[in-house]
Amino acid sequence: MTEALDWWRTATVYQIYVRSFADSNGDGVGDLEGIRSRLDYLKDLGVDAVWLTPFYPSPMVDNGYDVADPRDVDPLFGDLATFDRLLADAHARGIKVTVDVVPNHTSSQHPWFQAALASPPGSPERARYWFRDGKGPDGDEPPNNWQSCFKGPAWTRVADGQWYLHLFTPEQPDLNWSNPEVVADFHRTLRFWLDRGVDGFRIDVAHGMAKPADLPDMDPRAMFNVVEHANYYDPRLNNEGVLELHEGIRRVLDEYPGTAAIGEVWTFDDEQMSQYIAPGRLHLGFNFRLALTEFDADKLRAAIDRSLAAPLSVGAPPTWTLSNHDVWRQVSRYGDGEIGLARARAMALVELALPGVVYLYNGEELGLPNGPLTEEQSTDPGGTSDMQGSRDVARIPLPWSGDMPPFGFTTGQRTWLPMPVEWADRTVEKQEADRSSTLWLYRDALRLRKTHPAMSGDTVSWEDAPPGCFVMRREGGLRCVLNSSDAPVDLPPGEVLLASSQVQDGKLQPNAAAWLV
Ligand code: NOJ
């Protein structure tokens, strides 16, 4: 029983970017019924759970991260009855379902924000958001110097002269979490989905929900190097008050045994991270270190050690992720083409050898690179310098079958982002038929990760390795060897369980990894 309730401690979770996974109604946008029709694919892949990106009614300014009603389904994606069927069918296959929730902000079309606009300064309607008078003689300067995480100031002025805060687009006004009504409404949203049977949540901008009441200026240097962020004063994010909010969320989840929440927490400060995931707070926190580390054995080893420190110190499982819908696909980060793919395959073995929870992003199991997109084709309002341009390059619909776009993604002709013709050899159909494909590498790795006794233990240790390589050992005995050098290296003695490229004469090729026992 306990084991089942603790599923989230060792799960492999597959992130479904709902718009891009599978389309059932021919409109070129993925939907819930499309996901339901592909559940056997996920079962065969071997994932334990899915994370669905927001599918709630939304004007789609930020592809659903601008939520107008958190307790319903946008007609673009289906309806509540379809959601219930998807949930039941996933559960019937042993797949848990977690959903994205967006507590930091609403859509500007949310009835609360519309009411705030229609109400005077100082009204209870405005007190659910951050409305403030401006600075300067006419109040025509923003209340402070905060910048949006996307671009431009974090403040927009309304007709009566007040300003409101938005850490993202102006269509995503930030909620004021010091208002008990905001807290209560979010708990109601959690219960709404928990009562339907979801197994947990991914909490968007979990590090941003609390702001200091006096909204002091930020250090402009905090814009926007996420890794060095902790060096600069930035009251927009990671305020201490946020921990209490997560305690409140945890109390709700604790009423539903076997459910769990992972926070999108952008911090590279170990002490800070450990506070988020300490007992009584978030079950898990995203760790973006692997996604931000280049393909270099020494740097990756350091990133892994650092990633383990915070969760181990508070008894929480570590988490790992190589990509998501906000960053470049790993194949492209590692250099594209054959090299990019070889490295991405190697990194899949590194990630899936690690203890704890792995988050996969849909399409990585097909070795997809970024898609080529022109500026006109991109729908992304984000795209900061930090995110290397439009995030839509990592959101191209998945190629399922056939030789031409839309590759079975939709029964229609058009897809919400164009699919490259070159993906004809990356379809699920082609890769299922090819035992050496990336899809099969993931399937094999996931099966071994789940069933092989050598894959046990909470920590890793490091053994001697040639320059440019590492040998990482799980307590249960599995060795994962990574070769990021430019020459083949001898593998240590042992049986090769799985390798990302062919092992010949006991040698591991450059840009490759292998599992041994
Ligand atoms: C993080 C989400 O992952 C991203 O896609 C979104 O744009 C922002 N939060 C704002 O909700």
Residues whose N, C-alpha, C, O or C-beta is under 5 A from the ligand:
A	BS01	NOJ	D62 Y65 F168 D204 V205 D326
